[in-house]
Amino acid sequence: MLYPTLSQRGGRLAAPAAAPANPLTALFAAHRAPCVVTAGTFDGVHCGHRALVAQAAREARARGVRLTAVTFTPRPDAVRRPPGLPDLCSLHERVTRLKRAGADDVVVVPFSRALMGMSAADFVAHLTKDLGMQALCVGEDFALGRGREGDVPALRALGVDVVTVPLVREAGHEKISSSVLRARLAVAHAA
């Protein structure tokens, strides 16, 4: 059993330490402002990402708020199935590219197995209460939360104002994605 100790000041009993706050609460609170959020890994910030961020920036301006991009490191796929293919660009370059594409602020969330297990409802609550999200602007195939349970219809059912942006596709109708680009680079490097 732990016993209270005397504080260094005046011999008064020290207050028990408060339970640590959820790390997302502190991280998001440091960036809190009314905002439109766009969220994703954004590895490489390719043309599909840039189209999404540009549309999210227009949405934020129309609402008179800032655009906050929420990104994750390491990539969720690398946490699920390590070791994954390397990132298309460094985290520093990713943040720079997101800002250049139109984000007013970028929040980098440390991705872990614990975060992977968080429900979509809990993550959205952090975005809304701790970050100040008024709307979420994402690609039409977006999903977040445990097992990708928070797809666009589920997020709308939670009361989130979701703005979807059409996917950018190649001439062959395949969507442009970081995972496809990483796989192509791996094949090219192996040849």
DAPETA-V336248 format. One record per residue. PHI is phi in degrees with one decimal (999 if undefined). PSI is psi in whole degrees, 0 to 359 (NA if undefined). D_FIRST is the distance of its C-alpha to the first C-alpha in whole Angstrom. Layout:
phi:psi:d_first
PHI:PSI:D_FIRST
PHI:PSI:D_FIRST
//
This chain:
phi:psi:d_first
999:139:0
-90.7:141:4
-112.0:146:7
-63.3:147:10
-108.4:157:13
-76.3:136:16
-75.5:166:19
-72.6:341:22
-97.5:117:24
62.5:11:25
69.9:14:21
-77.6:155:20
-68.1:136:16
-74.6:141:16
-68.5:143:16
-61.9:146:13
-64.8:137:15
-72.1:150:17
-62.8:140:17
-62.2:139:20
-70.8:158:23
-58.4:132:26
-57.6:328:27
-65.4:324:31
-59.2:310:30
-66.2:317:30
-62.2:310:33
-68.7:322:35
-60.6:328:34
-66.8:343:36
-115.4:9:39
-60.3:128:39
-170.7:151:43
-55.9:128:45
-155.7:159:46
-94.0:137:48
-110.8:139:45
-120.3:136:47
-132.0:145:44
165.2:175:45
-73.0:321:44
57.1:33:48
-65.1:122:48
88.5:339:51
44.4:61:52
-76.0:182:55
-61.1:329:58
-65.7:316:56
-63.1:317:53
-63.6:323:56
-64.5:319:57
-63.7:311:54
-64.2:321:53
-62.5:316:56
-66.8:320:56
-63.2:322:53
-64.8:319:54
-63.1:319:57
-62.9:316:55
-63.1:315:53
-62.2:319:56
-62.3:330:57
-91.6:353:54
72.6:30:54
-127.9:175:50
-88.7:163:49
-102.0:124:49
-114.8:122:45
-93.1:129:45
-108.5:121:42
-127.4:167:42
-126.4:143:39
-145.0:134:39
-66.8:172:39
-61.6:141:41
-55.2:321:40
-65.4:329:42
-73.3:333:41
-77.5:321:37
-66.5:316:39
-135.4:68:41
-69.3:156:40
-85.6:130:42
-82.8:175:45
-66.1:155:48
-65.3:158:47
-63.9:152:47
-72.1:332:51
-151.3:165:50
-69.6:162:47
-60.4:317:44
-58.3:315:46
-66.1:322:49
-60.0:313:48
-61.5:315:47
-59.3:314:50
-66.5:322:52
-63.3:319:50
-66.9:319:51
-63.3:328:54
-77.5:347:55
134.0:357:54
-73.2:134:50
-80.0:330:49
-145.6:150:46
-129.4:127:44
-109.6:123:40
-98.5:116:39
-98.7:124:36
-66.3:119:34
-90.6:135:35
-144.8:173:32
-62.9:326:31
-63.8:316:29
-65.7:323:32
-58.5:329:34
-87.4:357:32
-73.6:139:32
-69.5:156:34
-60.7:319:38
-61.0:318:37
-67.5:318:33
-65.5:318:35
-62.8:322:38
-60.5:320:36
-64.5:316:34
-61.3:319:38
-76.5:306:39
-77.7:318:36
-90.4:327:35
-98.1:332:38
96.1:23:41
-63.4:130:43
-103.0:332:46
-153.0:156:47
-118.6:123:47
-111.0:116:50
-143.2:167:50
-69.8:157:52
-66.0:343:53
-103.2:15:51
-65.5:146:48
-155.4:150:45
-141.6:171:41
88.3:174:38
-49.8:122:37
61.4:24:40
58.1:35:42
-68.2:337:42
-93.2:67:42
-78.2:179:46
-57.2:311:48
-61.5:321:49
-66.6:321:45
-65.6:320:45
-64.0:323:47
-64.7:334:46
-79.7:356:43
94.5:10:45
-80.2:134:45
-79.2:100:49
-104.2:127:49
-107.7:121:52
-102.1:146:54
-118.6:132:56
-59.3:147:58
-68.9:148:57
-89.4:128:60
-119.6:153:62
-79.0:173:64
-56.6:327:67
-81.6:9:66
74.4:7:64
-81.5:134:61
-66.8:148:58
-81.2:123:57
-143.7:154:54
-63.0:322:52
-65.1:321:51
-65.9:317:55
-63.4:318:55
-62.1:317:53
-63.8:319:54
-64.4:319:58
-64.4:321:57
-62.5:318:55
-65.4:316:59
-63.3:321:61
-70.8:330:59
-76.1:336:59
-75.0:NA:63
//
